[in-house]
Structure formats: C-alpha cells, structure tokens
C-alpha cells in the first residue's frame, strides 16, 4: 500500500518560497540613515523618549518607502505619517482621560475607520495600519511628553526619511537627459517592468510557470505610481 503525502497549498508554497529580485540598495541606505541618527541625537539632547518616537516614525516611513518616483513617494510616505500621528494623538488623549471600557470603544472605532480606509488602495492600506497602530501605541505607552509632542516627534521621524528620499540620488537615475525631471526617477522603470511582466506572463500561458509569472506581474504593478504618466497616444 503506497502512502501519498498531502500536497502543499499553492498559497502556502508561494509564501514559503524564496523570492528573488533586485535589492533596493538606495532604500537600504535610507533605512540605515533613518531611525539611528534620530535616536542618537535625542539621547545626546537628553530626550530619549522623543527619540524613540522619531525612530518609530522613520521606521514606519521606511516600510512605505517603495520603488517609484519621488513625486509619488510624497503621498506614499507623508499621508500615512499624518494618519499615524493623528492616531497617536487620539490614543494618547483617550488613554490619559478615559477608563477601560470607553477606551476600548475608542480603539474599536479607530479599527473600523482604519479598515474602511484600507479598502481605498495601497496608500489607504498604509494609512489604516498606521492610524490603528498609532492609536494603540499612544494608549498603551506611558511617556512624560504630552500627546502633541509625541505626534510631532513621530512626524519628524517620517519627515526625516522623506527628506532623505527626496534628497539622496537614486542609483541609475542619472541618464544625462535634462528632460527627465528628478521627480520621475524610477517611474518609467516601474512602468517598463509592468510591460515586461505582462509579456512574460503571456509567454508562460498554459505552462506550470504561469502562476509564478502572474505573481510577478502583481508585484510589478504594485510598485507602479498611481499618478498620471505622460505617454504618447497610440495610433491605429
């Protein structure tokens, strides 16, 4: 009697499979220059708790630091940072002035709002997550600073990483063409990557590699900026 081992579900196999791709070294450098210097500066200034919040803000901003143009990174990083600071302010105020049951209702309301906003798209998903996490952290983290200073420290950390994103050059973006504005660095490469993924998926239609090519297309489309991109009109 032969025993057959159960097949691993495709979604689980895809999650456990090592994903190969180019390493975003520019994002790695920004991550190294993000929270560490802010925390060190705050310790030297005698305000380590504010440094922790600034480092957390830089860490959250680093999660949203994805491939794309500099113009798209402003909304991709800045809007979730504003939501996180708002959630931190709401959670701090609720945690300091409300008992357990009303505090739970406030956090539940933040969760409902976060879930609704998350359905709007990638930026909305980041907004919802940071709103909910900021509210929970503000309600449960005892710090000497008031809620306003905590929110400003979180925004300062996110603003620092956004400044690095805008100021540091992107490797490979120096093309020598003055018509390519720096705000569009990476945008054309992202769009080209989507077309290449579509072509690869069409080539793999009907083969076992189609599932992996479809996942690659989804990943490439997720990195494409959701902003108007100038392209020539196609003629019939």
Buried (B, 14 or more C-beta within 10 A) or exposed (E): EEEEEEEEEEEEEEEEEEEEEEEBEBBEEBBEBBBEBBBEEBEEEEBEBBBBBBBBBBBBBBEBBBBBBBBBBBBBBBBBBBBBBBBBBBBBBBBEEBEEEEBEEBBEEBBEBBEEBBEEEBBBBBBBBBBBBBBBBBBEBEBEBEBEBBBBBBBBBBBBBBEBBBEEEBEEBEEEEEEBEEBBBBBBBBBEBBEEBBEBBEEBEEEEBBBBBBBBBEBBBEBBBEEEEEEEEEEE
